[in-house]
Amino acid sequence: MKRHTLLGILLIITVAFLGTWLGQDSRRRIKQHELSQSGPDYFMSGLTAISMDTTGRPRYTLNADRLVHLPDEQATALSNPRLVIHDAKQDDWHVSAIQGKVEQEGERVSLQGDVRVRQEHSDPGRALNLATQSMVIYPRRGQAETADAVHITRADSRIDAVGMSADIDNRQLSLHSQVRGYYER
């Protein structure tokens, strides 16, 4: 009887140990799977991407020092992004920032940190420069917006405001609040 009791206790301990060990192992595997799913699935260095319009002309060109694809966010993080929005009707727009994120399959580009926008012009007095801390650009729609402070300069003028919406294709700029303009002769 003692032998059966001892074997029974030993069997129960063995089953309990195996159950605990297998449970920890499966939890470890699940955690490893979760970790692999929450991180980036690929990255690139020295990116240049060109998007064409329906006629085959470049619509915009995106350059970045580094790109990291984040599948869980359905987004792509960019280091030092530089965007050129091409327009056959007017001079190109050049946009740069410290960080960026491409979302919605390229429909939305969020820029963060020292965002700079410039439009070169054949007449240097008409060249436009814009600075802000963050901006969202919709490259295919030719639109941009920010809720942050904006500083716009040309050779003889400066405008400061808080918040801005831009329709690049139609050359319309809406400043939302606290607008102040300075003009020098």
N, C-alpha and C positions, 0 to 999 in steps of 0.2 A: 504494500500500500504506500509505503513511504517512497518507494521507487517511482510509482505512478504519479504521485503528488509532485515529486521533484521534477520528473519529466514534463508534467503539465505546466508547472511554474516556469521551467526553462523554455518551453515552447511559447508560452505567453510573453515572456521577456524578449525572446527572439523576434516574435511577430511584432511586438511594440517597437523594438529597435529598428527593424526593417521598415515598418510603416513610417516612423519618424524620419529615418534616413532618406527614404524614397520621397517623402513629402518635401523635405528640404531641397533635395536634388531637383524636383520638378519646379519648386518655387524659384530656385536659382536659375533654371533654364528659362522660365517665364520672365524673370527680371532681366536676364540677358537679352531676350527677344524684345522686351519693351525698350531697353536702352538702345538697341540697334535701330528700332523704329523711330525713336524720338530725335535722333541726331541727323546730321547731313548725310545724304546718300552720294553726293559727288561735289567736287570743287574744281575750279580752273584758275589759272593765273594768266594775266595778260589777255583779257577778253576784248574782242571787237565783234559787235553784232550789228548788222545793217538790216533794217526793215524797209521793204519796198511798198510803194503805193500801187493802185490798180493798173497804172500805166507802165510800171516797171522802173520808175525813178525812185531813188532813195527818199524815204519819208523821214527816217531818223537813223542816227548812228549812235550806238551805245558802246563806250569803252569803260573798262574798270581794271584796276590792278588785280583784284581777286574776286571771284564769284563763288558762293557757297549755296547749294540748293538744299532747301529745308522742306522735305516732302510733307511733314505733319502740318506745316503752316501753308502749304501750297504756295510757297514764295521763294525768292532767290535774293540772298543778301549780297550787297556789293560794297567793296572797299574802294574809295576814291573814284566814284562814278563820274563820267563825263559824257554828257548827252548833247548831240547836235541835232536840232530840229531843222530839217531842210524845207525850204519853201520856194517854189519857182517864182512867185509873185514878189517876194521881198528877200532881204538878206537873211542868212541863217541865224538861228539862235543857238548860243553855246551855254550850256548849263553844267555846273560842277558842284560837288559837295564832298564832305568827308565820308559819309555813309549813305547807302541807299538800299531800297528793297523793291524788287519787281514783283507785282502781284497781279492776279486776275489775268494770267496768261499774257502779260505784257501790256495790258490795258491801263495799268496804274503803276507809276513809279514814285515812291515816297523817298524824299531826300532829307537828310538830317545833318546839321553842323556846317556852318560857314557856306551856305548855299549862295552861289554866284551865278547870275544870268547876264549875258552880254549879247548885244546885237551890233555887229560891225556895220559900218555904212561907208559908202564911197566918200561922203562928206564927213570928215572926222567930228565936226560939231554936232552931227546928228546921231553919232554912236550912243547907244544906251547901255547903262550898267545898272543892275539891280542886286541888292544884297539882303538876305534874311537868314534866319536860323533853320527853318524847315519849309518844305514845299511839296505839294503833291502835283505831279504832272500826268496828264492823260495824253500821251504822245500821238495816238491815232486820231484823237479828236482835236488835237491842237489846243488844249486848254491846260491851265495851271491855276493853283490856288494855295493860299497860306492864311493862317490866322495870326501869325507872328508880325512883329514890327518889320516894315519894309523901307529900304532906302533906295531911291531911284535917282541916278545922276546922269546928266548930259554935260557937255562942255560948259554951258552957261546957266544951268539950273539944277536944283535938287528938290526932290519931293520926299517927305517922310510921312508914313502912315502906319496904321495897325490894321492888318488884314487886306487881302487883295485877291481878286479873281481876274484871270486873263483869258481872252479868246484870241489866241495867236493868229489864227487864220484870218479873222476879221479885224485884226489890229485894234481890239478894244480892251481897255484896262479899267477895272473898277476897284477903287480904293474904299475900304469899308468904314474906317473911323479915324479920328485924330489926324486928319490930313493937314499938312503944313507944306507950303511951297516957297521956294526961294529962287529968285531970278537975278542974275548979274548981267549988267550991260557991258 
